[in-house]
Amino acid sequence: MTQTLGQLENRDAFIERHIGPDARQQQEMLKTVGADSLNALIGQIVPQDIQLATPPQVGEATTEFAALAELKAIAGRNKRFKSYIGMGYTAVQLPPVIQRNMLENPGWYTAYT
């Protein structure tokens, strides 16, 4: 059975969810804002001196599994450091009015007020 290029492309839900609008939707949006093309719209909005001369180089499309695996690998390079915030390392006397009206007031830390 012969398949077309469109059938061979990876079109799972992950890619559709992250690609954005299709050509028909883009044309409808451009018509609504009164622009002939995306380039014309960008030319109207973005100042010429900060526009890129050539399109940015982006990687190829990937699957959700591969994207999540790469993100997990990147996150795995993070280092955990001990936080000393609020652990008594500063000699600060908290005024009772702040403690009573902010720290002990559930309106600051819950939506159920």
Residue pairs with C-beta under 8 A, 6 or more apart in sequence:
9 61
10 61
10 63
12 63
12 64
13 64
14 63
14 64
14 67
15 61
15 63
21 29
26 38
30 36
30 37
30 38
30 41
33 41
35 41
35 44
42 51
43 51
62 70
94 103
102 108
106 112
106 113
107 113
